[in-house]
Amino acid sequence: MKLLVVDDDVHIRRILSLYLRDHDVAEAATAEEALERIAAEAFDVVIVDLILPQFGGIRLCRKIKEGATAPRVIVMSGDEQLRDDARQAGADAFLAKPFSRDELSALL
């Protein structure tokens, strides 16, 4: 499975990449970088932090889902009140921070 992890925190990206080491994992630090990667490569799942600088995760989720062959989108946030916003933006799943490797694996 090909995955894209989008988070502005390099430590979170690296931890998720370690959690997901059995998959083909790419990373993006910004929403803009994520959109560029998605335009250039096909991903099965995009894991998006909802709080991103300049171009938030909700907007990114909507942009991803506009594509003809949109990947599944899992959004993650420490604010569970954003769950409904994420679903309305087209997210396929919501992952509440902090989460375990098992919780993430169950969503994949």
Residue pairs with C-beta under 8 A, 6 or more apart in sequence:
1 23
1 24
1 44
1 45
1 108
2 23
2 24
2 26
2 41
2 42
2 43
2 44
2 45
3 20
3 23
3 24
3 25
3 26
3 43
3 44
3 45
3 46
3 47
3 108
4 25
4 26
4 27
4 28
4 34
4 37
4 38
4 43
4 45
4 46
4 47
4 71
5 12
5 13
5 16
5 17
5 20
5 25
5 26
5 27
5 28
5 47
6 27
6 28
6 29
6 30
6 31
6 33
6 34
6 46
6 47
6 48
6 49
6 52
6 57
6 60
7 13
7 16
7 29
7 48
7 49
7 52
7 76
8 29
8 30
8 49
8 51
8 52
8 53
9 49
10 29
12 49
13 27
13 29
16 25
16 47
16 104
17 25
17 27
19 101
19 104
19 105
20 104
20 108
23 108
26 37
26 41
26 43
28 34
28 36
28 37
30 52
30 53
30 54
30 55
31 52
31 54
31 55
31 56
31 57
31 59
31 60
31 63
32 54
32 55
34 46
34 48
34 60
34 64
35 60
35 63
35 64
37 43
38 46
38 64
38 67
38 71
42 69
42 71
43 71
44 71
44 72
45 71
45 72
45 73
45 74
45 108
46 64
46 71
46 72
46 73
46 74
47 73
47 74
47 75
47 76
47 95
47 104
48 57
48 60
48 61
48 64
48 73
48 74
48 75
48 76
48 91
49 57
49 75
49 76
49 77
50 56
50 57
50 58
50 75
50 76
50 77
50 79
50 82
50 85
50 86
51 57
51 77
52 60
57 75
57 77
57 86
58 82
58 85
58 86
58 89
59 89
61 73
61 75
61 86
61 89
61 90
61 91
62 89
62 90
64 70
64 71
64 73
64 90
65 73
65 89
65 90
70 90
72 92
72 93
73 90
73 91
73 92
73 93
74 91
74 92
74 93
74 94
74 95
74 107
74 108
75 82
75 86
75 89
75 91
75 93
75 94
75 95
76 94
76 95
76 96
76 97
76 99
77 83
77 86
77 94
77 95
77 96
77 97
78 96
78 97
78 98
80 94
80 96
82 94
83 94
83 96
86 94
87 94
93 107
95 103
95 104
95 107
